[in-house]
Amino acid sequence: MSWQVLIMYAVAAVFGLVGIGCLIRLASPRVTQGQVYAFRMIGIMLVSGAIVLGFSAGAMHQWAAP
């Protein structure tokens, strides 16, 4: 596995963890309406970005394999 693929997986993991953290934060009772909107949008975008980047890294790894 090349270092480029490892970096892509690492960035996807960070995006996924931060996105899940934003979505979990929505369960707090002290979240304002503005924060609900922001956490929901940012969380969904980061999790979806993590999924797409993970799939792209997997495809790149398969494509580059001998």
Sequence and secondary structure as in RCSB ss.txt:
>XXXX:A:sequence
MSWQVLIMYAVAAVFGLVGIGCLIRLASPRVTQGQVYAFRMIGIMLVSGAIVLGFSAGAMHQWAAP
>XXXX:A:secstr
  HHHHHHHHHHHHHHHHHHHHHHHTT TT  HHHHHHHHHHHHHHHHHHHHHHHHHHHHHHHH  
